[in-house]
């Protein structure tokens, strides 16, 4: 190999090496994000089932207390409707956004500490 070819090849090798490093870094970040999405999806599904079964249990409890077959379900539905209405009314308030952001920051920082 001549000196001129060697001088030309060194920068090319450096650039190829940097591109390979960048690709590997991107692959690692994508894998990390995908794993986070999988964990969050699993947590969301588990929270959904928890809420579902607690709601059904609460409705059945109201049914037993009221000695009826359906009013407990309407009461639990009304509780959810009330919560929805409250959140709908305060959705544009800065307070709710700040609290949600603080909770999200706390949650994310807790994940990165582990």
C-alpha positions as a Python dict, from the first residue, in 0.01 Angstrom:
ca = {
    (1, 'X'): (0, 0, 0),
    (2, 'X'): (137, 336, -91),
    (3, 'X'): (166, 627, 148),
    (4, 'X'): (-96, 825, -45),
    (5, 'X'): (-346, 538, -22),
    (6, 'X'): (-273, 502, 349),
    (7, 'X'): (-329, 876, 405),
    (8, 'X'): (-661, 864, 219),
    (9, 'X'): (-774, 544, 389),
    (10, 'X'): (-721, 666, 750),
    (11, 'X'): (-990, 936, 743),
    (12, 'X'): (-1227, 699, 561),
    (13, 'X'): (-1170, 432, 827),
    (14, 'X'): (-1227, 692, 1099),
    (15, 'X'): (-1557, 804, 943),
    (16, 'X'): (-1670, 443, 893),
    (17, 'X'): (-1585, 366, 1256),
    (18, 'X'): (-1779, 673, 1378),
    (19, 'X'): (-2080, 575, 1166),
    (20, 'X'): (-2071, 221, 1307),
    (21, 'X'): (-2052, 362, 1662),
    (22, 'X'): (-2345, 596, 1592),
    (23, 'X'): (-2552, 308, 1452),
    (24, 'X'): (-2478, 95, 1759),
    (25, 'X'): (-2569, 384, 1989),
    (26, 'X'): (-2898, 434, 1804),
    (27, 'X'): (-2974, 60, 1824),
    (28, 'X'): (-2911, 62, 2199),
    (29, 'X'): (-3135, 366, 2252),
    (30, 'X'): (-3415, 215, 2044),
    (31, 'X'): (-3389, -112, 2237),
    (32, 'X'): (-3404, 80, 2565),
    (33, 'X'): (-3710, 280, 2454),
    (34, 'X'): (-3888, -31, 2329),
    (35, 'X'): (-3824, -207, 2660),
    (36, 'X'): (-3963, 98, 2845),
    (37, 'X'): (-4274, 94, 2625),
    (38, 'X'): (-4323, -275, 2700),
    (39, 'X'): (-4290, -213, 3075),
    (40, 'X'): (-4530, 85, 3064),
    (41, 'X'): (-4780, -113, 2857),
    (42, 'X'): (-4766, -402, 3105),
    (43, 'X'): (-4813, -159, 3396),
    (44, 'X'): (-5104, 6, 3216),
    (45, 'X'): (-5273, -327, 3147),
    (46, 'X'): (-5227, -439, 3507),
    (47, 'X'): (-5365, -107, 3636),
    (48, 'X'): (-5663, -143, 3402),
    (49, 'X'): (-5745, -489, 3537),
    (50, 'X'): (-5694, -370, 3895),
    (51, 'X'): (-5934, -81, 3840),
    (52, 'X'): (-6182, -307, 3662),
    (53, 'X'): (-6196, -568, 3937),
    (54, 'X'): (-6201, -313, 4220),
    (55, 'X'): (-6488, -137, 4042),
    (56, 'X'): (-6681, -460, 3999),
    (57, 'X'): (-6617, -551, 4362),
    (58, 'X'): (-6729, -208, 4480),
    (59, 'X'): (-7043, -231, 4267),
    (60, 'X'): (-7126, -574, 4408),
    (61, 'X'): (-7067, -440, 4759),
    (62, 'X'): (-7309, -153, 4694),
    (63, 'X'): (-7558, -403, 4552),
    (64, 'X'): (-7538, -610, 4870),
    (65, 'X'): (-7573, -303, 5094),
    (66, 'X'): (-7866, -167, 4895),
    (67, 'X'): (-8020, -512, 4843),
    (68, 'X'): (-8054, -455, 4470),
    (69, 'X'): (-7911, -609, 4156),
    (70, 'X'): (-7803, -307, 3952),
    (71, 'X'): (-7782, 16, 4153),
    (72, 'X'): (-7428, -55, 4268),
    (73, 'X'): (-7310, -54, 3909),
    (74, 'X'): (-7486, 276, 3847),
    (75, 'X'): (-7327, 426, 4159),
    (76, 'X'): (-6978, 318, 4053),
    (77, 'X'): (-7047, 449, 3702),
    (78, 'X'): (-7160, 778, 3856),
    (79, 'X'): (-6837, 799, 4056),
    (80, 'X'): (-6638, 759, 3736),
    (81, 'X'): (-6858, 1015, 3561),
    (82, 'X'): (-6800, 1259, 3849),
    (83, 'X'): (-6423, 1205, 3831),
    (84, 'X'): (-6434, 1257, 3454),
    (85, 'X'): (-6634, 1578, 3497),
    (86, 'X'): (-6391, 1717, 3753),
    (87, 'X'): (-6091, 1638, 3534),
    (88, 'X'): (-6271, 1779, 3230),
    (89, 'X'): (-6342, 2107, 3409),
    (90, 'X'): (-5986, 2154, 3534),
    (91, 'X'): (-5808, 2019, 3226),
    (92, 'X'): (-5691, 2362, 3109),
    (93, 'X'): (-5579, 2476, 3451),
    (94, 'X'): (-5206, 2509, 3490),
    (95, 'X'): (-5219, 2338, 3828),
    (96, 'X'): (-5321, 2004, 3683),
    (97, 'X'): (-5051, 2019, 3416),
    (98, 'X'): (-4785, 2109, 3675),
    (99, 'X'): (-4888, 1825, 3905),
    (100, 'X'): (-4896, 1576, 3618),
    (101, 'X'): (-4552, 1693, 3506),
    (102, 'X'): (-4414, 1663, 3861),
    (103, 'X'): (-4555, 1313, 3895),
    (104, 'X'): (-4415, 1211, 3555),
    (105, 'X'): (-4072, 1353, 3643),
    (106, 'X'): (-4074, 1172, 3977),
    (107, 'X'): (-4180, 846, 3809),
    (108, 'X'): (-3917, 869, 3534),
    (109, 'X'): (-3639, 964, 3776),
    (110, 'X'): (-3735, 666, 3992),
    (111, 'X'): (-3701, 435, 3693),
    (112, 'X'): (-3358, 571, 3599),
    (113, 'X'): (-3230, 534, 3955),
    (114, 'X'): (-3308, 163, 3955),
}
